[in-house]
């Protein structure tokens, strides 16, 4: 769809699973198209493939930001910046 900037925070759940959420920024027209996709992926500059889920309804179609849930090839807990 296009290039995106993002900020992701990771969390480790009690069974040891890594989950993440954050904010993603991209051109408003591209972001509007991304809502509703089931298998949306973000490929990072270092080659990780992350699963992105944009839940909820788009409140402002002119906005270039959204709050996704992130999964996929996330770093281990020890690799997250603190």
Backbone as JSON Lines, residues from 0, in Angstrom:
{"i":0,"aa":"X","n":[0.81,-1.2,0.0],"ca":[0.0,0.0,0.0],"c":[0.85,1.25,0.0]}
{"i":1,"aa":"X","n":[1.99,1.16,0.64],"ca":[2.85,2.34,0.72],"c":[3.69,2.32,1.97]}
{"i":2,"aa":"X","n":[4.57,3.27,2.05],"ca":[5.47,3.39,3.18],"c":[4.71,3.89,4.4]}
{"i":3,"aa":"X","n":[5.1,3.39,5.59],"ca":[4.47,3.8,6.84],"c":[5.55,4.04,7.89]}
{"i":4,"aa":"X","n":[5.28,4.97,8.75],"ca":[6.09,5.16,9.96],"c":[5.3,4.57,11.1]}
{"i":5,"aa":"X","n":[5.99,4.13,12.13],"ca":[5.27,3.48,13.23],"c":[6.04,3.61,14.52]}
{"i":6,"aa":"X","n":[5.32,3.47,15.61],"ca":[5.89,3.38,16.95],"c":[5.15,2.25,17.64]}
{"i":7,"aa":"X","n":[5.91,1.26,18.09],"ca":[5.31,0.05,18.65],"c":[5.85,-0.19,20.05]}
{"i":8,"aa":"X","n":[4.97,-0.55,20.95],"ca":[5.36,-0.96,22.3],"c":[5.04,-2.43,22.46]}
{"i":9,"aa":"X","n":[5.99,-3.2,22.98],"ca":[5.79,-4.63,23.16],"c":[5.55,-4.97,24.62]}
{"i":10,"aa":"X","n":[4.8,-6.02,24.81],"ca":[4.46,-6.49,26.15],"c":[4.59,-8.0,26.19]}
{"i":11,"aa":"X","n":[5.04,-8.51,27.32],"ca":[5.12,-9.96,27.49],"c":[4.0,-10.39,28.42]}
{"i":12,"aa":"X","n":[3.17,-11.32,27.94],"ca":[2.05,-11.82,28.74],"c":[2.55,-12.91,29.68]}
{"i":13,"aa":"X","n":[1.79,-13.24,30.74],"ca":[2.24,-14.26,31.69],"c":[2.68,-15.6,31.08]}
{"i":14,"aa":"X","n":[2.02,-16.08,30.0],"ca":[2.57,-17.33,29.46],"c":[3.82,-17.13,28.6]}
{"i":15,"aa":"X","n":[4.32,-15.87,28.52],"ca":[5.54,-15.62,27.76],"c":[5.33,-15.17,26.33]}
{"i":16,"aa":"X","n":[4.1,-14.96,25.91],"ca":[3.82,-14.5,24.56],"c":[4.12,-13.01,24.46]}
{"i":17,"aa":"X","n":[4.66,-12.59,23.32],"ca":[4.93,-11.18,23.07],"c":[3.77,-10.63,22.24]}
{"i":18,"aa":"X","n":[3.19,-9.54,22.71],"ca":[2.14,-8.84,21.98],"c":[2.55,-7.38,21.86]}
{"i":19,"aa":"X","n":[2.0,-6.66,20.91],"ca":[2.4,-5.27,20.71],"c":[1.22,-4.44,20.21]}
{"i":20,"aa":"X","n":[1.31,-3.17,20.48],"ca":[0.36,-2.2,19.94],"c":[1.11,-0.89,19.77]}
{"i":21,"aa":"X","n":[0.49,0.05,19.12],"ca":[1.18,1.31,18.92],"c":[0.43,2.22,18.0]}
{"i":22,"aa":"X","n":[1.19,2.99,17.24],"ca":[0.61,3.94,16.31],"c":[1.32,3.79,14.97]}
{"i":23,"aa":"X","n":[0.55,3.95,13.91],"ca":[1.09,3.86,12.56],"c":[0.66,5.12,11.81]}
{"i":24,"aa":"X","n":[1.59,5.66,11.01],"ca":[1.3,6.86,10.22],"c":[1.59,6.56,8.76]}
{"i":25,"aa":"X","n":[0.66,6.92,7.91],"ca":[0.87,6.82,6.47],"c":[-0.1,7.77,5.79]}
{"i":26,"aa":"X","n":[0.05,7.93,4.5],"ca":[-0.84,8.83,3.76],"c":[-2.3,8.47,4.06]}
{"i":27,"aa":"X","n":[-3.12,9.47,4.31],"ca":[-4.52,9.25,4.69],"c":[-5.25,8.36,3.68]}
{"i":28,"aa":"X","n":[-5.02,8.57,2.39],"ca":[-5.73,7.75,1.38],"c":[-5.32,6.28,1.48]}
{"i":29,"aa":"X","n":[-4.04,6.01,1.77],"ca":[-3.58,4.63,1.93],"c":[-4.1,4.03,3.22]}
{"i":30,"aa":"X","n":[-4.1,4.82,4.29],"ca":[-4.6,4.34,5.56],"c":[-6.09,4.01,5.48]}
{"i":31,"aa":"X","n":[-6.85,4.81,4.76],"ca":[-8.27,4.52,4.57],"c":[-8.48,3.17,3.9]}
{"i":32,"aa":"X","n":[-7.63,2.84,2.95],"ca":[-7.74,1.55,2.25],"c":[-7.35,0.38,3.15]}
{"i":33,"aa":"X","n":[-6.48,0.62,4.13],"ca":[-5.98,-0.45,4.99],"c":[-7.04,-0.94,5.98]}
{"i":34,"aa":"X","n":[-7.96,-0.08,6.37],"ca":[-9.01,-0.49,7.31],"c":[-9.87,-1.57,6.68]}
{"i":35,"aa":"X","n":[-10.12,-2.62,7.46],"ca":[-10.96,-3.72,6.98],"c":[-10.18,-4.88,6.38]}
{"i":36,"aa":"X","n":[-8.9,-4.7,6.1],"ca":[-8.09,-5.8,5.56],"c":[-7.85,-6.83,6.65]}
{"i":37,"aa":"X","n":[-7.88,-8.09,6.29],"ca":[-7.7,-9.17,7.26],"c":[-6.23,-9.55,7.4]}
{"i":38,"aa":"X","n":[-5.49,-9.64,6.33],"ca":[-4.1,-10.08,6.36],"c":[-3.14,-8.95,6.02]}
{"i":39,"aa":"X","n":[-3.26,-7.85,6.72],"ca":[-2.4,-6.7,6.47],"c":[-1.04,-6.93,7.12]}
{"i":40,"aa":"X","n":[0.02,-6.7,6.36],"ca":[1.38,-6.91,6.86],"c":[2.2,-5.64,6.71]}
{"i":41,"aa":"X","n":[3.12,-5.45,7.65],"ca":[4.08,-4.37,7.6],"c":[5.46,-5.0,7.59]}
{"i":42,"aa":"X","n":[6.25,-4.69,6.59],"ca":[7.62,-5.19,6.52],"c":[8.54,-4.07,7.01]}
{"i":43,"aa":"X","n":[9.29,-4.34,8.07],"ca":[10.17,-3.33,8.64],"c":[11.44,-3.21,7.8]}
{"i":44,"aa":"X","n":[12.17,-2.13,8.04],"ca":[13.43,-1.93,7.31],"c":[14.44,-3.02,7.58]}
{"i":45,"aa":"X","n":[14.34,-3.69,8.75],"ca":[15.28,-4.78,9.05],"c":[14.73,-6.15,8.62]}
{"i":46,"aa":"X","n":[13.63,-6.17,7.87],"ca":[13.12,-7.4,7.27],"c":[12.08,-8.18,8.08]}
{"i":47,"aa":"X","n":[11.7,-7.7,9.24],"ca":[10.64,-8.38,10.01],"c":[9.3,-8.18,9.31]}
{"i":48,"aa":"X","n":[8.49,-9.21,9.34],"ca":[7.13,-9.11,8.79],"c":[6.17,-9.14,9.96]}
{"i":49,"aa":"X","n":[5.47,-8.03,10.15],"ca":[4.54,-7.89,11.25],"c":[3.1,-7.94,10.74]}
{"i":50,"aa":"X","n":[2.25,-8.59,11.5],"ca":[0.83,-8.64,11.19],"c":[0.19,-7.42,11.83]}
{"i":51,"aa":"X","n":[-0.57,-6.67,11.07],"ca":[-1.19,-5.44,11.54],"c":[-2.7,-5.59,11.47]}
{"i":52,"aa":"X","n":[-3.37,-5.26,12.59],"ca":[-4.83,-5.28,12.6],"c":[-5.32,-3.91,13.0]}
{"i":53,"aa":"X","n":[-6.01,-3.26,12.07],"ca":[-6.6,-1.95,12.33],"c":[-8.06,-2.19,12.69]}
{"i":54,"aa":"X","n":[-8.34,-2.18,13.98],"ca":[-9.7,-2.46,14.42],"c":[-10.46,-1.16,14.62]}
{"i":55,"aa":"X","n":[-11.74,-1.28,14.72],"ca":[-12.58,-0.11,14.92],"c":[-12.91,0.59,13.62]}
{"i":56,"aa":"X","n":[-13.64,1.64,13.74],"ca":[-14.05,2.43,12.58],"c":[-13.12,3.62,12.41]}
{"i":57,"aa":"X","n":[-12.98,4.04,11.2],"ca":[-12.16,5.2,10.86],"c":[-12.94,6.44,11.28]}
{"i":58,"aa":"X","n":[-12.42,7.21,12.24],"ca":[-13.13,8.37,12.75],"c":[-12.99,9.59,11.85]}
{"i":59,"aa":"X","n":[-11.81,9.79,11.29],"ca":[-11.57,10.94,10.42],"c":[-10.78,10.48,9.2]}
{"i":60,"aa":"X","n":[-11.42,10.4,8.05],"ca":[-10.73,9.91,6.84],"c":[-9.59,10.81,6.38]}
{"i":61,"aa":"X","n":[-9.45,11.99,6.96],"ca":[-8.34,12.89,6.61],"c":[-7.12,12.64,7.47]}
{"i":62,"aa":"X","n":[-7.27,11.84,8.53],"ca":[-6.17,11.58,9.46],"c":[-5.15,10.63,8.85]}
{"i":63,"aa":"X","n":[-3.89,10.83,9.2],"ca":[-2.82,9.95,8.7],"c":[-2.31,9.0,9.78]}
{"i":64,"aa":"X","n":[-3.08,8.84,10.89],"ca":[-2.64,8.0,12.0],"c":[-3.72,7.01,12.4]}
{"i":65,"aa":"X","n":[-3.28,5.84,12.9],"ca":[-4.19,4.82,13.42],"c":[-3.48,4.06,14.53]}
{"i":66,"aa":"X","n":[-4.27,3.36,15.35],"ca":[-3.74,2.58,16.47],"c":[-3.97,1.09,16.21]}
{"i":67,"aa":"X","n":[-2.97,0.39,15.67],"ca":[-3.13,-1.02,15.35],"c":[-2.7,-1.95,16.48]}
{"i":68,"aa":"X","n":[-3.18,-3.18,16.42],"ca":[-2.63,-4.29,17.19],"c":[-1.61,-4.95,16.28]}
{"i":69,"aa":"X","n":[-0.48,-5.35,16.84],"ca":[0.63,-5.88,16.05],"c":[0.97,-7.29,16.51]}
{"i":70,"aa":"X","n":[1.22,-8.16,15.56],"ca":[1.66,-9.53,15.84],"c":[2.68,-9.93,14.8]}
{"i":71,"aa":"X","n":[2.99,-11.2,14.76],"ca":[3.94,-11.69,13.76],"c":[5.33,-11.85,14.31]}
{"i":72,"aa":"X","n":[6.32,-11.5,13.53],"ca":[7.73,-11.72,13.85],"c":[8.25,-10.61,14.77]}
{"i":73,"aa":"X","n":[7.72,-10.57,15.99],"ca":[8.13,-9.55,16.95],"c":[9.43,-9.97,17.63]}
{"i":74,"aa":"X","n":[10.26,-9.0,18.03],"ca":[11.48,-9.34,18.76],"c":[11.15,-9.97,20.11]}
{"i":75,"aa":"X","n":[12.09,-10.73,20.66],"ca":[11.91,-11.29,22.0],"c":[11.9,-10.15,23.02]}
{"i":76,"aa":"X","n":[11.4,-10.43,24.21],"ca":[11.29,-9.41,25.25],"c":[12.64,-8.75,25.55]}
{"i":77,"aa":"X","n":[13.71,-9.5,25.5],"ca":[15.03,-8.95,25.81],"c":[15.53,-7.96,24.74]}
{"i":78,"aa":"X","n":[14.94,-7.98,23.55],"ca":[15.37,-7.1,22.48],"c":[14.61,-5.77,22.43]}
{"i":79,"aa":"X","n":[13.58,-5.61,23.24],"ca":[12.82,-4.36,23.25],"c":[13.62,-3.31,23.99]}
{"i":80,"aa":"X","n":[13.58,-2.08,23.49],"ca":[14.21,-0.95,24.19],"c":[13.38,-0.63,25.42]}
{"i":81,"aa":"X","n":[14.04,-0.24,26.47],"ca":[13.34,0.09,27.72],"c":[13.45,1.55,28.01]}
